[in-house]
Every structure is written in C-alpha cells, then in structure tokens.
C-alpha cells in the first residue's frame, strides 16, 4: 500500500471496564482525528459476554463491542501504532492476554491486504469466529467479505447456528 493509496480499515472496538460507551465513542473520535484518515461508518454498540483464554466468562464484566470503518492512507504498521496509542490514552494495560480492558482496538481487515508478521496479522486470524466482530461489521458493510473466509453475512449465519450467550448493553 503506497502513501497515496486510500484503503478502508475495519477496526473492532471493545470495552468492559469503566464508562464503556464513552470510551468507545472517544476512541472513534480519536481514530477520526488520525492524519490522512476519516471515519466512514460506526456500528451500534453490542453487549457481549467476556471472552477469555478459557472461553466465555459471564462472571467477568460484560463488553460493549462495535466496528468502525476508517478510510485511511496510513500504512498498516503506522495505523497499528496509532491504535495502540489510542488504547494507552484510554488506560489500556496489557497485563493479561484477553483480560479485562478499558479499550481494545483490533485491525480486522484493510481492504484485501494480507499480512502475517510477528507484530500484525491482517486479516485478523480469529475474526471469522467472532460474532461480536461480524455482527457489527455486517451492520455497517452488509456486502463485506473477510479475505480468505468469504462473505461476513455467511460467516455470521454459520456462527449463529450454534449461538453464544450475549447480554444487553
């Protein structure tokens, strides 16, 4: 991707600590303020049970999740660094894998780009398994496809054949 090339980034947002909705809205504002970038669409917020390394845990604080579409000229690594800075500015601590967090931003896809490095994997390697990513993404981009996996509508339908518990926001 060259500096002059505009691309659409699919960014998943999640929060399960503090004022979740305010944090997510602040993150969207911060993403929109990135250089050579602008928000195209933001899903509604979806309440979900916390997902941990051991699976769903209804004893943990519930998440609010959503997806934002960001038009950007930033290269993927610069975008990732900016996303991590936004997380840190919102109190994100990386102490525990899949632990509770004030803010989680994941780069799900960047057009049809594929990256597999130690630092960044695009498309996100588990997006096709996550209702809390696919449902809000479908809301803002009904015809979207996850590179390597197909239409998100079909992926979501397949997941919902074996539904996972969700909670209200």
Backbone as a chain_set.jsonl record, in Angstrom:
{"seq": "XXXXXXXXXXXXXXXXXXXXXXXXXXXXXXXXXXXXXXXXXXXXXXXXXXXXXXXXXXXXXXXXXXXXXXXXXXXXXXXXXXXXXXXXXXXXXXXXXXXXXXXXXXXXXXXXXXXXXXXXXXXXXXXXXXXXXXXXXXXXXXXXXXXXXXXXXXXXXXXXXXXXXXXXX", "coords": {"N": [[0.84, -1.167, 0.0], [0.709, 2.114, -0.935], [1.659, 5.459, 0.097], [-0.091, 7.241, -1.076], [-2.342, 5.828, -1.539], [-5.702, 5.226, -0.808], [-7.331, 3.337, 1.645], [-9.708, 1.079, 3.11], [-10.098, 0.501, 6.414], [-11.136, -1.972, 8.672], [-12.067, -1.779, 11.867], [-12.28, -3.249, 14.959], [-13.84, -2.492, 18.0], [-13.755, -2.6, 21.523], [-14.821, -2.717, 24.963], [-14.734, -3.314, 28.449], [-14.49, -2.22, 30.922], [-14.939, 0.525, 33.168], [-16.541, 3.543, 31.959], [-17.921, 2.307, 29.471], [-19.276, 2.941, 26.983], [-18.701, 5.699, 26.64], [-15.926, 5.562, 26.464], [-15.602, 4.052, 24.093], [-16.785, 5.787, 22.246], [-15.055, 7.955, 22.48], [-12.751, 6.762, 21.462], [-13.499, 6.371, 18.79], [-13.656, 9.033, 17.955], [-10.96, 9.716, 18.259], [-9.787, 7.994, 16.361], [-10.883, 9.074, 14.04], [-9.546, 11.479, 14.017], [-6.987, 10.866, 13.265], [-4.072, 11.37, 11.194], [-4.554, 11.819, 7.682], [-6.903, 10.264, 7.573], [-10.297, 9.166, 7.998], [-13.407, 8.554, 9.588], [-15.766, 6.401, 8.217], [-18.051, 4.95, 8.834], [-19.835, 3.809, 11.74], [-20.778, 1.163, 13.765], [-23.676, 0.223, 15.765], [-23.497, -0.228, 19.349], [-22.778, -3.35, 20.763], [-23.702, -5.515, 23.312], [-21.844, -7.977, 24.987], [-20.874, -11.157, 26.371], [-17.936, -11.569, 28.307], [-15.008, -12.692, 26.673], [-12.552, -14.986, 27.347], [-9.26, -16.487, 27.631], [-9.954, -19.035, 28.316], [-12.477, -19.296, 27.305], [-15.967, -18.189, 27.075], [-16.941, -16.055, 29.744], [-19.229, -15.374, 31.962], [-18.96, -14.283, 34.472], [-17.12, -12.27, 34.411], [-16.784, -8.698, 33.792], [-19.172, -7.459, 31.449], [-18.807, -6.873, 27.915], [-18.911, -4.037, 25.701], [-19.148, -3.916, 22.297], [-18.158, -2.983, 18.983], [-17.884, -1.926, 15.527], [-15.834, 0.026, 13.437], [-15.511, 1.679, 10.344], [-12.765, 2.868, 8.718], [-11.471, 5.188, 6.59], [-8.317, 5.456, 5.224], [-4.955, 6.615, 4.664], [-2.797, 5.769, 5.946], [-0.055, 3.547, 6.479], [-0.235, 0.021, 7.266], [1.254, -0.63, 9.64], [1.816, 1.813, 10.833], [-0.794, 2.609, 11.329], [-1.516, 0.589, 13.162], [0.242, 1.254, 15.298], [-0.825, 3.759, 15.951], [-3.376, 3.0, 16.783], [-2.719, 1.519, 19.075], [-1.665, 3.574, 20.611], [-3.969, 5.077, 21.055], [-5.418, 3.228, 22.574], [-3.722, 3.127, 24.857], [-3.925, 5.78, 25.737], [-6.435, 5.68, 26.708], [-6.253, 4.237, 29.007], [-5.556, 1.551, 28.689], [-4.108, -1.463, 29.66], [-1.697, -3.952, 29.147], [-1.568, -6.495, 30.609], [-2.619, -9.056, 30.915], [-3.4, -11.695, 28.771], [-6.204, -11.44, 26.781], [-7.559, -10.295, 28.869], [-9.593, -8.253, 31.144], [-10.392, -4.954, 29.991], [-10.033, -1.445, 29.413], [-10.146, -0.471, 26.852], [-10.102, -1.961, 23.692], [-8.71, -2.221, 20.594], [-8.832, -3.626, 17.467], [-7.32, -4.332, 14.393], [-9.088, -5.522, 11.9], [-9.414, -5.94, 9.134], [-7.926, -4.657, 6.145], [-8.761, -3.379, 3.401], [-8.132, -5.744, 0.867], [-5.764, -6.596, 1.797], [-3.145, -8.729, 2.944], [-1.312, -9.672, 5.712], [1.155, -11.276, 7.57], [2.848, -11.168, 10.172], [5.074, -11.028, 13.032], [4.191, -8.91, 14.496], [1.801, -7.993, 13.401], [-1.216, -9.253, 12.121], [-3.191, -9.482, 9.384], [-5.879, -10.342, 7.356], [-7.511, -10.244, 10.598], [-6.763, -13.05, 12.561], [-8.763, -14.481, 13.972], [-11.2, -13.353, 13.45], [-13.265, -14.429, 11.892], [-14.485, -16.165, 13.606], [-15.881, -14.778, 15.464], [-18.715, -13.522, 16.669], [-19.149, -11.038, 17.855], [-17.576, -9.364, 16.366], [-18.305, -9.807, 13.684], [-21.151, -9.313, 13.578], [-21.538, -6.461, 14.189], [-19.971, -5.503, 12.072], [-21.321, -6.406, 9.804], [-23.548, -4.817, 10.03], [-22.625, -2.247, 9.295], [-21.479, -2.666, 6.817], [-22.881, -4.436, 4.757], [-22.28, -6.038, 2.49], [-19.731, -6.927, 2.8], [-16.663, -8.81, 2.685], [-14.587, -11.131, 4.334], [-11.265, -11.381, 3.828], [-10.022, -14.427, 2.591], [-11.941, -15.912, 3.882], [-14.554, -15.367, 3.097], [-17.951, -14.063, 2.525], [-19.119, -11.916, 5.106], [-21.717, -12.068, 6.025], [-22.49, -14.726, 5.57], [-20.602, -16.025, 7.163], [-21.349, -15.105, 9.701], [-23.941, -16.129, 9.854], [-23.347, -18.86, 9.943], [-22.037, -19.019, 12.424], [-24.125, -18.405, 14.113], [-25.703, -20.586, 14.047], [-24.916, -22.12, 16.105], [-25.465, -20.579, 18.697], [-23.919, -18.071, 20.795], [-23.911, -16.906, 24.201], [-25.236, -13.652, 24.855], [-25.309, -10.395, 26.312], [-27.34, -7.648, 27.348], [-26.522, -4.27, 26.431]], "CA": [[0.0, 0.0, 0.0], [1.524, 3.324, -1.014], [1.171, 6.565, 0.914], [-1.164, 7.937, -1.777], [-3.47, 4.905, -1.699], [-6.725, 5.195, 0.233], [-7.811, 1.998, 1.953], [-10.713, 1.027, 4.164], [-9.751, -0.354, 7.543], [-12.211, -2.436, 9.549], [-11.498, -1.77, 13.216], [-13.181, -3.694, 16.017], [-13.66, -1.772, 19.253], [-14.385, -3.26, 22.654], [-14.508, -2.199, 26.291], [-15.527, -3.911, 29.518], [-14.172, -1.547, 32.182], [-15.212, 1.955, 33.191], [-17.684, 4.003, 31.173], [-17.628, 1.627, 28.209], [-19.759, 3.67, 25.816], [-17.93, 6.935, 26.499], [-14.591, 5.178, 25.999], [-15.692, 3.668, 22.686], [-17.05, 6.993, 21.456], [-13.798, 8.718, 22.471], [-11.839, 6.071, 20.542], [-13.941, 6.677, 17.416], [-13.224, 10.412, 17.706], [-9.501, 9.689, 18.103], [-9.497, 7.378, 15.059], [-11.259, 10.049, 13.013], [-8.572, 12.567, 14.064], [-5.677, 10.427, 12.778], [-3.697, 12.004, 9.928], [-4.948, 11.149, 6.431], [-7.88, 9.247, 7.932], [-11.613, 9.641, 8.417], [-14.402, 7.524, 9.866], [-16.821, 6.271, 7.209], [-19.253, 4.408, 9.478], [-19.658, 3.171, 13.043], [-21.93, 0.328, 14.118], [-24.206, 0.396, 17.115], [-22.716, -0.975, 20.334], [-23.355, -4.663, 21.059], [-23.286, -6.072, 24.584], [-21.446, -9.387, 24.875], [-20.201, -11.808, 27.491], [-16.471, -11.509, 28.19], [-14.306, -13.839, 26.115], [-11.234, -15.135, 27.952], [-8.47, -17.57, 27.054], [-10.673, -20.28, 28.609], [-13.82, -19.247, 26.716], [-16.879, -17.164, 27.578], [-16.97, -15.99, 31.2], [-20.247, -14.425, 32.391], [-18.587, -13.69, 35.764], [-16.305, -11.083, 34.114], [-17.61, -7.589, 33.308], [-19.612, -7.6, 30.061], [-18.228, -5.965, 26.93], [-19.59, -3.364, 24.6], [-18.327, -4.087, 21.1], [-18.644, -2.397, 17.741], [-16.934, -1.868, 14.417], [-15.729, 1.285, 12.697], [-14.83, 1.67, 9.051], [-11.882, 4.028, 8.662], [-10.745, 5.412, 5.336], [-7.004, 5.926, 5.655], [-3.761, 6.479, 3.823], [-1.715, 5.278, 6.806], [0.351, 2.169, 6.227], [-0.8, -0.82, 8.322], [2.016, -0.601, 10.882], [1.573, 3.135, 11.422], [-2.155, 2.548, 11.848], [-1.467, -0.235, 14.373], [0.867, 2.056, 16.346], [-1.786, 4.79, 16.338], [-4.429, 2.328, 17.541], [-2.166, 1.198, 20.398], [-1.56, 4.84, 21.348], [-5.336, 5.413, 21.479], [-5.703, 2.321, 23.692], [-2.951, 3.567, 26.022], [-4.501, 7.05, 26.191], [-7.692, 5.347, 27.381], [-5.978, 3.421, 30.178], [-5.356, 0.136, 28.371], [-2.91, -2.121, 30.162], [-1.534, -5.255, 28.509], [-1.026, -7.379, 31.633], [-3.163, -10.406, 30.813], [-3.949, -11.988, 27.457], [-7.67, -11.481, 26.752], [-8.067, -9.858, 30.161], [-10.467, -7.096, 31.145], [-9.699, -3.792, 29.445], [-10.795, -0.219, 29.183], [-10.314, -0.314, 25.408], [-9.41, -2.894, 22.805], [-8.865, -1.909, 19.18], [-8.216, -4.637, 16.614], [-7.4, -4.14, 12.946], [-9.683, -6.754, 11.395], [-9.094, -6.046, 7.707], [-7.512, -3.425, 5.47], [-9.08, -3.799, 2.039], [-7.852, -7.177, 0.702], [-4.374, -6.783, 2.201], [-2.818, -9.848, 3.828], [-0.032, -9.529, 6.41], [1.354, -12.264, 8.625], [4.128, -10.894, 10.816], [5.013, -11.188, 14.485], [3.555, -7.729, 15.062], [0.487, -7.716, 12.829], [-1.84, -10.23, 11.228], [-4.364, -8.94, 8.699], [-7.0, -10.103, 8.254], [-7.387, -10.759, 11.963], [-6.843, -14.514, 12.436], [-9.937, -15.093, 14.61], [-12.406, -12.554, 13.171], [-14.33, -15.269, 11.331], [-15.069, -16.951, 14.695], [-16.356, -13.869, 16.494], [-19.999, -12.861, 16.457], [-19.049, -9.644, 18.292], [-16.927, -8.62, 15.284], [-19.063, -9.96, 12.439], [-22.478, -8.689, 13.631], [-21.47, -5.019, 13.942], [-19.397, -5.252, 10.745], [-22.423, -6.599, 8.864], [-24.417, -3.653, 10.194], [-22.095, -1.077, 8.581], [-20.998, -3.033, 5.485], [-23.581, -5.715, 4.544], [-21.726, -6.838, 1.401], [-18.306, -7.133, 3.064], [-16.069, -10.145, 2.719], [-13.357, -11.262, 5.099], [-10.311, -12.057, 2.95], [-9.681, -15.798, 2.944], [-13.042, -16.602, 4.559], [-15.806, -15.161, 2.387], [-18.891, -13.027, 2.962], [-19.332, -11.908, 6.55], [-23.097, -12.495, 6.308], [-22.482, -16.191, 5.631], [-19.819, -16.41, 8.341], [-22.17, -14.836, 10.869], [-25.04, -17.116, 9.856], [-22.773, -20.124, 10.397], [-21.797, -18.934, 13.868], [-25.39, -18.316, 14.838], [-26.303, -21.915, 14.122], [-24.584, -22.507, 17.478], [-25.367, -19.246, 19.304], [-23.204, -17.833, 22.052], [-24.715, -16.005, 25.028], [-24.955, -12.231, 24.808], [-26.014, -9.63, 27.325], [-27.745, -6.323, 26.897], [-25.502, -3.243, 26.724]], "C": [[0.889, 1.235, 0.0], [0.892, 4.435, -0.197], [-0.009, 7.274, 0.248], [-2.428, 7.089, -1.896], [-4.433, 4.992, -0.515], [-7.188, 3.76, 0.411], [-8.872, 2.104, 3.042], [-10.293, 0.005, 5.203], [-11.02, -0.71, 8.308], [-11.584, -2.584, 10.922], [-12.571, -2.193, 14.212], [-12.82, -2.948, 17.298], [-14.366, -2.543, 20.36], [-13.938, -2.643, 23.962], [-15.354, -2.944, 27.312], [-15.186, -3.343, 30.892], [-14.496, -0.061, 32.076], [-16.481, 2.301, 32.434], [-17.465, 3.524, 29.741], [-18.048, 2.45, 26.993], [-18.976, 4.955, 25.594], [-16.528, 6.631, 25.965], [-14.611, 4.827, 24.519], [-15.93, 4.892, 21.799], [-15.807, 7.877, 21.377], [-12.803, 8.087, 21.492], [-12.209, 6.351, 19.085], [-13.495, 8.091, 17.038], [-11.718, 10.467, 17.463], [-9.098, 9.051, 16.772], [-9.779, 8.362, 13.929], [-10.249, 11.189, 12.923], [-7.18, 12.146, 13.576], [-5.352, 11.119, 11.457], [-4.142, 11.157, 8.737], [-5.954, 10.035, 6.678], [-9.22, 9.899, 8.253], [-12.552, 8.45, 8.589], [-15.467, 7.556, 8.773], [-18.131, 5.827, 7.834], [-18.867, 3.796, 10.813], [-20.938, 2.402, 13.342], [-22.546, 0.802, 15.431], [-23.33, -0.44, 18.045], [-23.476, -2.227, 20.724], [-22.822, -5.16, 22.386], [-22.984, -7.551, 24.45], [-20.795, -9.873, 26.168], [-18.695, -11.754, 27.237], [-15.919, -12.816, 27.635], [-12.907, -13.863, 26.718], [-10.481, -16.257, 27.231], [-9.196, -18.909, 27.223], [-12.082, -20.316, 28.037], [-14.656, -18.134, 27.32], [-16.95, -17.227, 29.097], [-17.979, -14.938, 31.655], [-19.963, -13.787, 33.751], [-17.74, -12.429, 35.583], [-17.228, -9.962, 33.674], [-17.928, -7.758, 31.82], [-18.954, -6.54, 29.173], [-19.295, -5.204, 26.175], [-18.633, -3.482, 23.432], [-18.979, -3.383, 19.926], [-17.556, -2.436, 16.695], [-16.995, -0.482, 13.793], [-15.034, 1.017, 11.38], [-14.061, 2.974, 8.956], [-11.232, 4.096, 7.301], [-9.415, 6.037, 5.717], [-5.955, 5.771, 4.559], [-2.584, 5.965, 4.65], [-1.346, 3.853, 6.416], [-0.091, 1.33, 7.427], [-0.06, -0.738, 9.661], [1.876, 0.741, 11.596], [0.176, 3.184, 12.024], [-2.192, 1.738, 13.142], [-0.864, 0.54, 15.539], [-0.095, 3.127, 16.859], [-2.915, 4.185, 17.173], [-3.949, 1.985, 18.95], [-2.016, 2.455, 21.251], [-2.938, 5.283, 21.852], [-5.747, 4.517, 22.648], [-5.013, 2.815, 24.966], [-3.519, 4.863, 26.599], [-5.814, 6.835, 26.935], [-7.486, 4.339, 28.516], [-5.77, 1.942, 29.929], [-4.039, -0.343, 28.947], [-2.864, -3.522, 29.574], [-0.881, -6.233, 29.478], [-1.419, -8.828, 31.41], [-3.759, -10.602, 29.42], [-5.454, -12.178, 27.576], [-8.272, -11.114, 28.099], [-9.034, -8.692, 30.013], [-9.686, -5.885, 30.649], [-10.635, -2.606, 29.266], [-11.091, -0.049, 27.702], [-9.477, -1.348, 24.67], [-9.733, -2.485, 21.377], [-8.125, -2.961, 18.375], [-8.409, -4.275, 15.159], [-7.843, -5.469, 12.352], [-9.305, -6.975, 9.94], [-8.692, -4.669, 7.201], [-7.591, -3.712, 3.982], [-8.808, -5.305, 1.93], [-6.416, -7.526, 1.114], [-4.222, -7.983, 3.129], [-1.421, -9.642, 4.378], [0.02, -10.617, 7.469], [2.75, -12.061, 9.189], [3.975, -11.11, 12.314], [4.221, -10.07, 15.131], [2.105, -7.578, 14.62], [0.033, -8.856, 11.929], [-3.129, -9.615, 10.695], [-4.65, -9.847, 7.522], [-6.767, -10.75, 9.622], [-7.639, -12.267, 11.946], [-8.071, -15.171, 13.074], [-11.239, -14.347, 14.324], [-13.561, -13.416, 12.688], [-15.047, -16.1, 12.389], [-15.818, -16.088, 15.697], [-17.613, -13.111, 16.081], [-19.884, -11.368, 16.779], [-18.233, -8.771, 17.342], [-17.82, -8.643, 14.047], [-20.411, -9.242, 12.465], [-22.407, -7.173, 13.451], [-20.881, -4.668, 12.57], [-20.498, -5.384, 9.693], [-23.361, -5.393, 8.869], [-23.932, -2.47, 9.346], [-21.633, -1.377, 7.155], [-21.573, -4.402, 5.108], [-22.982, -6.62, 3.458], [-20.247, -7.18, 1.614], [-17.922, -8.602, 3.022], [-14.805, -10.082, 3.553], [-12.371, -12.022, 4.22], [-9.933, -13.441, 3.484], [-10.815, -16.595, 3.568], [-14.394, -16.411, 3.89], [-16.691, -14.09, 2.985], [-19.153, -13.089, 4.468], [-20.759, -12.323, 6.903], [-23.165, -14.011, 6.448], [-21.705, -16.679, 6.854], [-20.64, -16.234, 9.612], [-23.321, -15.837, 10.971], [-24.541, -18.466, 10.353], [-22.514, -20.132, 11.888], [-23.102, -18.994, 14.647], [-26.172, -19.621, 14.834], [-26.018, -22.544, 15.482], [-24.37, -21.218, 18.25], [-24.554, -19.217, 20.598], [-24.013, -16.841, 22.869], [-24.271, -14.558, 24.875], [-25.751, -11.558, 25.912], [-26.365, -8.275, 26.772], [-26.657, -5.315, 27.256], [-25.741, -2.534, 28.044]], "O": [[1.746, 1.372, 0.873], [-0.284, 4.358, 0.16], [-0.845, 7.852, 0.942], [-3.473, 7.59, -2.313], [-4.025, 4.848, 0.637], [-7.412, 3.049, -0.568], [-8.928, 3.081, 3.79], [-10.152, -1.184, 4.918], [-11.868, 0.146, 8.559], [-10.687, -3.403, 11.125], [-13.633, -1.577, 14.298], [-11.646, -2.795, 17.634], [-15.455, -3.077, 20.151], [-12.831, -2.115, 24.07], [-16.54, -3.184, 27.087], [-15.555, -3.924, 31.913], [-14.344, 0.537, 31.011], [-17.379, 1.473, 32.282], [-16.9, 4.236, 28.911], [-17.255, 2.636, 26.07], [-18.621, 5.265, 24.457], [-16.009, 7.358, 25.118], [-13.735, 5.256, 23.769], [-15.34, 5.009, 20.725], [-15.532, 8.476, 20.338], [-12.095, 8.798, 20.778], [-11.33, 6.544, 18.246], [-13.014, 8.317, 15.928], [-11.253, 11.176, 16.57], [-8.163, 9.52, 16.123], [-9.004, 8.467, 12.978], [-10.108, 11.804, 11.866], [-6.285, 12.985, 13.483], [-6.258, 11.423, 10.681], [-4.106, 9.927, 8.789], [-5.868, 8.974, 6.06], [-9.273, 11.037, 8.718], [-12.495, 7.475, 7.838], [-16.001, 8.617, 8.447], [-19.202, 6.271, 7.419], [-17.744, 3.33, 11.005], [-22.041, 2.926, 13.192], [-22.001, 1.67, 16.112], [-22.526, -1.255, 17.592], [-24.678, -2.175, 20.985], [-21.607, -5.224, 22.575], [-23.769, -8.3, 23.87], [-20.242, -9.092, 26.942], [-18.24, -11.876, 26.099], [-16.306, -13.902, 28.065], [-12.164, -12.888, 26.617], [-11.021, -16.894, 26.327], [-9.073, -19.803, 26.385], [-12.811, -21.282, 28.265], [-14.133, -17.245, 27.992], [-17.011, -18.311, 29.677], [-17.65, -13.755, 31.733], [-20.653, -12.847, 34.144], [-17.649, -11.609, 36.496], [-18.344, -10.227, 33.226], [-17.067, -8.149, 31.032], [-18.595, -5.456, 29.634], [-20.428, -5.662, 26.028], [-17.445, -3.183, 23.56], [-20.197, -3.212, 19.882], [-16.45, -2.916, 16.942], [-18.067, 0.103, 13.642], [-14.09, 0.23, 11.306], [-14.633, 4.055, 9.095], [-10.524, 3.174, 6.896], [-9.377, 7.029, 6.445], [-6.058, 4.926, 3.67], [-1.497, 5.749, 4.115], [-2.212, 3.051, 6.067], [-0.301, 1.88, 8.508], [-0.697, -0.774, 10.714], [1.823, 0.793, 12.825], [-0.018, 3.739, 13.106], [-2.826, 2.151, 14.112], [-1.393, 0.494, 16.649], [-0.169, 3.372, 18.063], [-3.357, 4.784, 18.153], [-4.698, 2.144, 19.914], [-2.213, 2.413, 22.466], [-3.052, 5.807, 22.96], [-6.357, 4.991, 23.607], [-5.638, 2.909, 26.022], [-3.587, 5.021, 27.818], [-6.254, 7.696, 27.697], [-8.429, 3.668, 28.936], [-5.805, 1.151, 30.871], [-2.993, 0.278, 28.755], [-3.888, -4.202, 29.51], [0.21, -6.742, 29.221], [-0.633, -9.734, 31.687], [-4.533, -9.768, 28.948], [-5.922, -12.985, 28.379], [-9.367, -11.565, 28.437], [-9.269, -8.201, 28.909], [-8.476, -5.79, 30.854], [-11.831, -2.744, 29.011], [-12.152, 0.453, 27.329], [-8.308, -1.574, 24.983], [-10.902, -2.41, 20.998], [-6.928, -3.17, 18.573], [-9.516, -3.951, 14.73], [-7.07, -6.427, 12.304], [-8.917, -8.079, 9.558], [-9.078, -3.647, 7.769], [-6.645, -4.213, 3.374], [-9.212, -6.065, 2.81], [-5.921, -8.614, 0.817], [-5.066, -8.223, 3.993], [-0.463, -9.462, 3.626], [-0.958, -10.851, 8.18], [3.711, -12.691, 8.749], [2.871, -11.348, 12.804], [3.641, -10.257, 16.201], [1.272, -7.089, 15.382], [0.787, -9.353, 11.093], [-4.035, -9.274, 11.455], [-3.739, -10.111, 6.737], [-5.954, -11.661, 9.777], [-8.631, -12.716, 11.373], [-8.389, -16.314, 12.743], [-12.276, -14.679, 14.899], [-14.714, -13.162, 13.038], [-16.098, -16.679, 12.114], [-16.341, -16.607, 16.683], [-17.573, -12.192, 15.262], [-20.447, -10.532, 16.072], [-18.206, -7.551, 17.505], [-18.06, -7.602, 13.434], [-20.786, -8.62, 11.471], [-23.15, -6.632, 12.631], [-21.25, -3.655, 11.976], [-20.59, -4.555, 8.788], [-23.897, -5.005, 7.831], [-24.745, -1.768, 8.746], [-21.419, -0.456, 6.367], [-20.861, -5.406, 5.13], [-23.159, -7.837, 3.504], [-19.589, -7.672, 0.698], [-18.727, -9.496, 3.283], [-14.048, -9.113, 3.491], [-12.608, -13.186, 3.897], [-9.578, -13.605, 4.652], [-10.692, -17.803, 3.767], [-15.298, -17.221, 4.098], [-16.262, -13.308, 3.833], [-19.377, -14.16, 5.03], [-20.987, -12.878, 7.979], [-23.828, -14.522, 7.351], [-22.111, -17.642, 7.504], [-20.635, -17.096, 10.49], [-23.629, -16.328, 12.056], [-25.24, -19.144, 11.106], [-22.744, -21.143, 12.552], [-23.157, -19.579, 15.728], [-27.179, -19.753, 15.53], [-26.776, -23.392, 15.955], [-23.23, -20.796, 18.446], [-24.509, -20.178, 21.367], [-24.729, -16.016, 22.302], [-23.077, -14.272, 24.777], [-26.751, -12.097, 26.386], [-25.741, -7.808, 25.82], [-25.955, -5.477, 28.254], [-24.97, -1.652, 28.419]]}, "num_chains": 1, "name": "protein.A"}
